[in-house]
């Protein structure tokens, strides 16, 4: 198995690095928006790869496996947000014609708000990067036999190399290749398992036939039924709604996704990029529930009436890597869980279920190796885009605009951007070694922060002419502080201890409330202070109509 893992990883990494080298850039416009010349189909595929991170590939089906039907919050939230993005944001931001989200915010509101937006972009993107480092570490720790520490370092080094070298142009075409790798790696095992378990090679159809058996097995091992609605989240129906809404609003406000729509040739291309992205994303997202159900079923079948000595060989390597804990060493395994605090006889991390699914199902070694390559493609593709957002926020929005007063040369800007990437990678390595939650949950925190900072300001900036700088700054800071404080309060991060959820609101769902707070603060402060200038209000009016703007504010 390790041979095939090395084979596919070396092959795919070689392709990514070759593309990045051939696409290396020297100008900021190529570095940040690929000279706005990416074809719509390719951009849609790159958006899909940028979007389908380690959380989608590695974490989502694993969360569904244990949450059951409540895992649909990730499916509904992460895809529904693209509808909001395509209808309410992407065309208008593309028409404005700027490099970054903070740059739009700066032009729409003020330079002070630009700095606030740049800081928020760095915080959101950094939180997201931590999830990718964690996902990369899971792959390398198991399949290459590296320690957790070295696994994260190696993943970070590869990400850093081609993100710094190629900029947006290199990342875009690298992500096209990564999408092809990750979707093949995801679908082949899913189809094979579907055939083996249900006798029909269409996972979306077959997995419905095994739910009755899965429900019975889950109850036997101390879990709630897979099909039992609102049983997978302690906050019940309210929390399911809040998490879904937070992921939707966060999707529409994520800087590394929005910047993708600046790379198209036209405003129409921005809309169609969103369509193609949804199509490519759906190939994986419509398969994830089946993968979660099949893997959970095979895992519980393996544990049924088994003792520690009866467990298959795939368990031990994951246990050695620290992702499986076996508490029952002599008796029959009676309980299974994904929580270390549960004290169950067999504790399995969510984050390994997709990667381990070929082994659990007894598929050939080449498919196991292909799955490892797909997991790394998912982690690398998103992390590169996130690092570019951090780079652009630091070099373009803070250094170039505010510190150098637009006097810095392109060479200096590129240097500052790459230094910012370096710093982000180094810090993310340390955070990735001690993540506060599972991969999909960590990524959900980033979405909550994006929902409570960017989404309200962008929507009001486009559709409400009287939203002003003081209101925007107050709204973003309030939303960021509110949501981040609650996350820190309920999670074991920065040395703090975890506390009970207030009103059963999970940290993944707090972004919805943070967005409401942001909207309210921005509107109240804007109403009580001087409105924007007539020129700004006129520009806001013009971007909502299809004709070409009379005043060019972009490149």
Helices and strands as residue ranges (DSSP letters): H 2-22, H 28-33, G 34-36, H 40-51, H 54-54, I 55-60, H 61-67, G 68-71, H 72-84, I 85-89, H 90-96, H 101-108, H 111-143, H 148-198, H 203-206, G 207-210, H 211-220, H 236-253, H 255-258, G 259-262, H 267-303, G 308-310, H 314-320, E 324-326, E 336-337, G 340-342, E 346-348, G 350-352, H 353-360, H 365-392, I 393-403, H 410-433, H 439-450, I 451-455, H 456-463, H 469-490, G 502-504, H 510-528, H 534-543
